[in-house]
Amino acid sequence: MGALTKKRERLEVIFDILKIISFNHNSIKPTPLLRQSNLSSSSFFQYYDDLLQKELVREIIDQNGSKYITLTDKGFRYLEKYTLILGFIREFEL
Amino acid sequence: MINQHLDPFNFGIDIAFTLVMFLFFVLIYIKTREIYSLSKHRGVKYFRDAFLFFGLSYVLRFALSLVLLLEEVDFSFLYQVFFSSLILCLGYFSTISIFYLIFSLCWKSFDNRLFIRSGHLFALALSILSVVLHSHLLILLSQFVLIVVVTIIDLLRTTRQRKISQTRTLYVLVSVLWLINLLVIGRIRHLHSLISTFGEIISLLVVVIIYMRITKWAR
């Protein structure tokens, strides 16, 4: 049961991170995102790498060389479908 | 030569049943594609793969049923290769589909990779042995034992938690009905058509129920 709770939290953490990006006009620097995510820096960067790998977010470098994080279309779909994903996982006890 | 017990009407029902079951299993796989694509949730992966393999198993079951309807066994090399390949694939896909259903429920509780590898090895070993014995009955028996053991373990767990799951009941039904459908093939199907048709209707009902529950979440 502990492992089940942990996995559901993982999806929730991803949702929270994506929501923060979305609320910041879909453009936020890594440091403020880390601050707002309420995660330790090691956990945050693990999730961050995961999000990049799953193409839920992407990095944009502006003309000043500053890095910003934005949602991809897939990231937006994740936010939209999050409740349905959780419901499905719960319904089929996955 | 085709067996004299072949009834065209029952044969037609068997084809229709196989096609509809395959269609629903594939629809389940397709409908859950986005959920998996977005979440990359392992339980969802195993769930999808289980139903895809069940769909393939039903097609192979029908192919085996056709072969068993032959009046005389053909000992030609080509026939032997075809029959053996059929048994091998049927044994592997059907056993691994049951394992994937089990994985989808308990992947968090076990060392994943070891458990999954063991499942694949068991399915492969069972298939090879069935080819050697030239019979699908070993597949049937082994899967029956697997389902009984897993169901008993799960029942003991849920009794302690005082919780009976509708979803797990559906999973057990899908697996048990698969076994029944695998048993009543070939000549047996045509000799006991009423029982076979009843089993097929229940199987369809269960798969449709699962599909309808999925469509609630997978829009």
Interface residues (C-beta under 8 A of the other chain):
Chain A: A3 L4 K7 L11 K54 L56 K74 R77 Y78 K81 L84 I85 G87 F88 I89 E91 F92 E93 L94
Chain B: T32 E34 I35 S37 L38 S39 K40 H41 G43 V44 Y46 F47 S104 L105 K108 S109 S165 T167 R168 R213 I214 K216 W217 A218 R219
